[in-house]
């Protein structure tokens, strides 16, 4: 997805990379773009799947936590740039990330403590409605703090592009992909190789039995919200840096796409969330790259004859453009829910009695 910054605004990076007219170049370019956005989707999807894995709650406010992370980082980076401090660009971004993480962790903890914990034993519909309500509240709080205008990240880093098989990959894309892989690996190690990770997995099997074995369920559940929020903060900064812009509504669509990725891979499954995020990014990028050619009516004989006069004036009559790329994410969600509700890797979370 290409999101343009406001006119005259300087941005950190752009997703508009030069490609040639050869189909193989377009394909490789879209693969690179899909891996980049898919890496971000995967990190956000991990926040959904961790919470669902333990208490089977869809935290629809998670997208807004990601948005707040991007907004906080934007505010800090802009303030540092405005102050004229002689800091390297990478340090400025790092400070922005380090400022966003604790803010999002606090919000994640407060969401669990104030909004969800009192409803833990309530009917499933109650916490679901509460999650939607908290999403709306956080979105409008961000509107009050940062306003409704999109915020363009200041141009502080020189973006270098490298050639890869005829396509272009930028230094920002490389950093996003590598950082995402590192965060996924670190989370996997934490969950499967640490004592607290064992407590998380035990709670995912059955919270009540884990509590009988000495696991503090409240602490574990709060930790899943906090860890997911911390990762969401980093994902928000990556997303804002990649597109060069942040907006108070950005978390809504990003959250829905990440939720679709979690369902695609198998919600409640860490590996599934990672796989779903990458696949969704690839499907979205390839769809955006080729939907214009596939829906060019003048290229199809059955339509070109009917539209001969129009095609004589305009060689391309495109029915659907790349701006329809969001359709693919939700089309994938519908297909998965219809044909494989458990996701590609299946759900490994035990059903609660």
C-alpha positions as CSV (number, residue, x, y, z in Angstrom):
1,X,0.0,0.0,0.0
2,X,1.3,3.4,-0.9
3,X,0.3,6.2,1.4
4,X,1.3,9.6,0.3
5,X,2.4,12.2,2.8
6,X,0.8,15.7,2.8
7,X,2.1,18.0,0.1
8,X,5.4,19.5,1.0
9,X,6.0,17.2,3.9
10,X,9.3,15.5,4.3
11,X,9.3,11.9,5.2
12,X,11.7,9.3,6.4
13,X,11.1,6.8,3.6
14,X,8.9,6.0,0.7
15,X,7.5,2.7,-0.6
16,X,7.6,4.0,-4.2
17,X,10.6,2.1,-5.5
18,X,11.7,2.3,-9.1
19,X,10.8,-0.8,-11.2
20,X,11.2,-1.6,-14.8
21,X,8.5,-2.8,-17.2
22,X,9.6,-6.4,-17.2
23,X,7.1,-8.6,-15.4
24,X,9.8,-10.4,-13.4
25,X,10.9,-7.1,-12.0
26,X,7.4,-6.2,-10.9
27,X,6.9,-9.6,-9.3
28,X,10.2,-9.3,-7.3
29,X,9.4,-5.8,-6.3
30,X,6.0,-6.8,-5.0
31,X,7.5,-9.7,-3.2
32,X,9.9,-7.3,-1.4
33,X,7.1,-4.9,-0.6
34,X,4.9,-7.8,0.6
35,X,7.6,-9.1,2.9
36,X,8.1,-5.7,4.4
37,X,4.4,-5.0,5.2
38,X,3.9,-8.7,6.1
39,X,6.6,-8.4,8.7
40,X,4.8,-5.5,10.3
41,X,1.5,-7.4,10.2
42,X,3.1,-10.4,11.8
43,X,4.4,-8.4,14.7
44,X,1.0,-6.8,15.3
45,X,-0.7,-10.2,14.9
46,X,1.5,-11.7,17.7
47,X,-0.1,-9.3,20.1
48,X,-3.6,-10.5,19.1
49,X,-2.6,-14.2,19.3
50,X,-0.8,-14.0,22.7
51,X,-3.8,-12.5,24.4
52,X,-6.2,-14.9,22.7
53,X,-4.0,-17.9,23.4
54,X,-4.3,-17.2,27.2
55,X,-7.8,-15.9,27.8
56,X,-9.5,-16.3,24.3
57,X,-10.2,-12.6,24.0
58,X,-9.8,-10.6,20.8
59,X,-8.3,-7.4,21.9
60,X,-9.6,-5.1,19.2
61,X,-8.0,-2.1,21.0
62,X,-4.5,-3.5,20.1
63,X,-4.5,-1.6,16.7
64,X,-4.9,1.7,18.6
65,X,-2.0,0.8,20.9
66,X,0.1,0.4,17.8
67,X,-1.1,3.8,16.5
68,X,-0.2,5.4,19.8
69,X,3.3,4.0,19.6
70,X,3.7,5.6,16.2
71,X,2.3,8.9,17.4
72,X,4.5,9.0,20.5
73,X,7.6,8.2,18.5
74,X,6.7,10.9,16.0
75,X,6.3,13.5,18.8
76,X,9.6,12.6,20.4
77,X,11.5,12.5,17.1
78,X,10.0,15.8,16.0
79,X,10.8,17.4,19.4
80,X,14.5,16.3,19.2
81,X,14.8,17.5,15.6
82,X,13.3,20.8,16.5
83,X,15.6,21.2,19.5
84,X,18.6,20.9,17.1
85,X,20.4,18.3,19.2
86,X,23.5,16.9,17.4
87,X,22.3,13.3,17.5
88,X,22.8,10.8,14.7
89,X,19.5,9.9,12.9
90,X,19.6,6.3,14.1
91,X,19.8,7.5,17.7
92,X,16.8,9.8,17.2
93,X,14.7,6.9,15.9
94,X,15.9,4.7,18.7
95,X,15.0,7.3,21.3
96,X,11.6,7.6,19.7
97,X,11.1,3.8,20.0
98,X,12.3,3.7,23.6
99,X,9.8,6.4,24.4
100,X,6.9,4.6,22.7
101,X,7.5,1.2,24.3
102,X,6.9,2.1,27.9
103,X,3.9,4.3,27.0
104,X,2.3,1.4,25.1
105,X,3.1,-1.0,27.9
106,X,1.3,1.1,30.4
107,X,-1.7,1.4,28.1
108,X,-1.7,-2.4,27.6
109,X,-1.6,-3.0,31.3
110,X,-4.4,-0.5,32.0
111,X,-6.5,-2.1,29.3
112,X,-6.2,-5.5,31.0
113,X,-6.5,-4.2,34.5
114,X,-9.4,-1.7,34.1
115,X,-11.4,-2.9,31.1
116,X,-10.9,-6.7,30.7
117,X,-10.1,-8.2,34.2
118,X,-13.5,-7.3,35.7
119,X,-15.2,-9.0,32.8
120,X,-13.0,-12.1,32.8
121,X,-15.8,-14.4,33.9
122,X,-18.6,-12.6,32.1
123,X,-20.3,-13.9,29.0
124,X,-18.0,-13.7,25.9
125,X,-20.0,-10.9,24.3
126,X,-19.3,-8.4,27.2
127,X,-15.5,-8.3,26.9
128,X,-15.8,-8.2,23.1
129,X,-18.0,-5.1,23.2
130,X,-15.7,-3.6,25.8
131,X,-12.7,-4.2,23.5
132,X,-14.4,-2.4,20.6
133,X,-15.4,0.4,23.0
134,X,-11.8,0.8,24.3
135,X,-10.6,1.0,20.6
136,X,-12.9,3.9,20.0
137,X,-11.9,5.6,23.2
138,X,-8.2,5.4,22.5
139,X,-8.7,6.6,18.9
140,X,-10.6,9.7,20.1
141,X,-8.0,10.3,22.8
142,X,-5.4,10.3,20.1
143,X,-7.6,12.7,18.1
144,X,-7.6,15.1,21.1
145,X,-3.9,14.9,21.6
146,X,-2.5,14.9,18.0
147,X,-5.4,16.3,16.0
148,X,-7.1,14.9,12.9
149,X,-4.4,15.9,10.4
150,X,-1.9,13.2,9.3
151,X,1.6,13.6,10.8
152,X,4.6,13.3,8.5
153,X,7.8,12.0,10.1
154,X,10.7,14.4,9.7
155,X,13.3,13.5,7.1
156,X,16.3,12.6,9.2
157,X,17.8,9.6,7.4
158,X,19.1,9.1,4.0
159,X,17.5,6.1,2.4
160,X,19.7,3.9,0.3
161,X,18.3,1.6,-2.3
162,X,20.0,-1.6,-3.4
163,X,19.3,-3.6,-6.6
164,X,18.1,-7.1,-6.1
165,X,17.5,-9.1,-9.3
166,X,16.2,-6.1,-11.1
167,X,14.0,-4.9,-8.2
168,X,14.9,-2.3,-5.6
169,X,15.1,-2.8,-1.8
170,X,15.7,0.1,0.5
171,X,17.7,0.2,3.7
172,X,14.5,0.9,5.6
173,X,12.9,-2.2,4.2
174,X,16.0,-4.3,5.1
175,X,15.9,-3.0,8.7
176,X,12.2,-3.6,9.1
177,X,12.4,-7.2,7.8
178,X,15.5,-8.0,9.9
179,X,14.1,-6.4,13.1
180,X,10.8,-8.2,12.7
181,X,12.6,-11.6,12.3
182,X,14.7,-10.8,15.4
183,X,11.6,-9.9,17.4
184,X,9.8,-13.1,16.4
185,X,12.8,-15.2,17.3
186,X,13.2,-13.4,20.7
187,X,9.5,-13.9,21.5
188,X,9.7,-17.6,20.5
189,X,12.7,-18.1,22.7
190,X,11.0,-16.3,25.6
191,X,7.8,-18.4,25.4
192,X,9.4,-21.8,24.9
193,X,12.7,-21.4,26.8
194,X,12.1,-19.3,29.9
195,X,10.3,-20.1,33.2
196,X,7.8,-17.3,32.7
197,X,7.2,-18.6,29.1
198,X,6.3,-22.0,30.6
199,X,3.8,-20.2,32.8
200,X,2.3,-18.5,29.8
201,X,1.9,-21.8,27.9
202,X,0.5,-23.5,31.0
203,X,-2.1,-20.7,31.3
204,X,-2.9,-21.1,27.6
205,X,-3.8,-24.7,28.2
206,X,-6.0,-24.0,31.3
207,X,-5.8,-21.0,33.5
208,X,-7.5,-22.6,36.4
209,X,-5.3,-25.7,36.4
210,X,-2.2,-23.5,36.0
211,X,-3.3,-21.5,39.1
212,X,-3.6,-24.7,41.1
213,X,0.0,-25.4,40.1
214,X,1.1,-22.1,41.6
215,X,1.0,-19.9,38.5
216,X,-0.2,-16.3,39.1
217,X,-2.9,-16.1,36.4
218,X,-3.4,-12.3,36.8
219,X,0.3,-11.7,36.4
220,X,0.6,-13.9,33.4
221,X,-2.4,-12.4,31.7
222,X,-1.2,-8.9,32.4
223,X,2.2,-9.8,31.0
224,X,0.7,-11.0,27.7
225,X,-1.0,-7.6,27.3
226,X,2.2,-5.8,28.2
227,X,4.5,-7.8,25.9
228,X,2.0,-7.5,23.0
229,X,1.8,-3.7,23.6
230,X,5.6,-3.4,23.6
231,X,5.9,-5.3,20.3
232,X,3.0,-3.2,18.9
233,X,4.9,0.0,19.8
234,X,7.8,-1.1,17.7
235,X,5.5,-2.2,14.9
236,X,3.9,1.2,15.0
237,X,7.2,3.0,14.6
238,X,8.2,0.7,11.8
239,X,4.9,1.2,10.0
240,X,5.1,5.0,10.4
241,X,8.7,5.1,9.3
242,X,8.0,3.0,6.3
243,X,5.1,5.0,5.0
244,X,6.5,8.3,6.4
245,X,3.2,9.2,8.0
246,X,1.1,8.6,11.1
247,X,-2.6,9.3,11.7
248,X,-5.0,8.8,14.6
249,X,-7.1,6.3,12.5
250,X,-4.1,4.2,11.2
251,X,-4.5,1.6,14.0
252,X,-8.1,0.6,12.9
253,X,-7.2,-0.8,9.5
254,X,-3.8,-2.1,10.5
255,X,-5.4,-3.9,13.5
256,X,-8.0,-5.5,11.3
257,X,-5.4,-6.7,8.8
258,X,-3.2,-8.1,11.6
259,X,-6.3,-9.8,13.1
260,X,-6.9,-11.3,9.7
261,X,-3.3,-12.5,9.6
262,X,-3.7,-14.1,13.0
263,X,-6.8,-15.9,11.9
264,X,-5.1,-17.0,8.6
265,X,-2.2,-18.6,10.4
266,X,-4.3,-19.9,13.3
267,X,-5.1,-17.6,16.2
268,X,-3.6,-18.6,19.4
269,X,-0.5,-20.0,17.6
270,X,2.7,-17.9,17.6
271,X,4.1,-19.6,14.4
272,X,0.7,-19.2,12.8
273,X,0.6,-15.5,13.5
274,X,4.0,-15.1,11.9
275,X,3.1,-17.1,8.9
276,X,-0.2,-15.4,8.5
277,X,1.3,-12.0,8.6
278,X,3.9,-12.7,5.9
279,X,1.4,-14.5,3.7
280,X,-1.1,-11.6,4.0
281,X,1.5,-9.1,3.2
282,X,2.5,-11.0,0.1
283,X,-1.1,-11.5,-1.1
284,X,-1.8,-7.9,-0.6
285,X,1.3,-6.7,-2.4
286,X,0.9,-9.1,-5.3
287,X,-2.8,-8.3,-5.6
288,X,-2.1,-4.5,-5.7
289,X,0.6,-5.0,-8.3
290,X,-1.4,-7.1,-10.7
291,X,-5.1,-6.2,-10.1
292,X,-4.8,-3.3,-12.6
293,X,-3.6,-5.6,-15.4
294,X,-6.1,-8.3,-14.6
295,X,-9.0,-5.9,-14.6
296,X,-7.9,-3.9,-17.7
297,X,-11.0,-4.5,-19.8
298,X,-9.3,-3.5,-23.0
299,X,-6.9,-6.4,-22.6
300,X,-9.7,-9.0,-22.6
301,X,-11.2,-9.7,-26.1
302,X,-14.7,-10.3,-24.7
303,X,-14.8,-6.8,-23.3
304,X,-12.6,-5.0,-25.8
305,X,-15.1,-5.7,-28.5
306,X,-17.9,-4.2,-26.4
307,X,-15.8,-1.2,-25.5
308,X,-14.2,-0.7,-28.8
309,X,-14.9,3.0,-29.0
310,X,-13.7,3.6,-25.5
311,X,-10.6,1.5,-25.9
312,X,-9.7,3.3,-29.1
313,X,-9.5,6.6,-27.1
314,X,-8.0,5.1,-24.0
315,X,-5.9,1.9,-24.3
316,X,-6.5,1.1,-20.7
317,X,-9.9,0.9,-19.0
318,X,-9.1,-0.4,-15.6
319,X,-11.9,-1.6,-13.5
320,X,-10.0,-2.0,-10.2
321,X,-6.8,-0.2,-9.3
322,X,-4.2,-0.8,-6.6
323,X,-6.2,1.3,-4.2
324,X,-8.5,-1.8,-3.8
325,X,-5.7,-3.7,-2.2
326,X,-7.3,-3.7,1.2
327,X,-10.0,-5.9,-0.2
328,X,-7.6,-8.8,-0.4
329,X,-6.9,-8.9,3.3
330,X,-10.6,-9.2,4.2
331,X,-11.3,-11.5,1.3
332,X,-8.6,-13.8,2.7
333,X,-10.2,-13.6,6.2
334,X,-13.6,-14.6,4.8
335,X,-12.2,-17.5,2.8
336,X,-10.3,-18.8,5.8
337,X,-13.3,-18.5,8.1
338,X,-15.4,-20.4,5.6
339,X,-13.0,-23.2,4.5
340,X,-10.6,-23.5,7.4
341,X,-11.7,-21.7,10.6
342,X,-8.8,-23.0,12.6
343,X,-6.3,-21.4,10.3
344,X,-3.4,-22.8,8.3
345,X,-1.5,-24.2,11.2
346,X,-4.6,-25.0,13.3
347,X,-5.4,-23.7,16.8
348,X,-3.3,-25.2,19.6
349,X,-5.3,-23.6,22.4
350,X,-7.5,-25.9,24.4
351,X,-11.2,-25.1,24.5
352,X,-12.4,-23.8,27.9
353,X,-15.0,-25.9,29.6
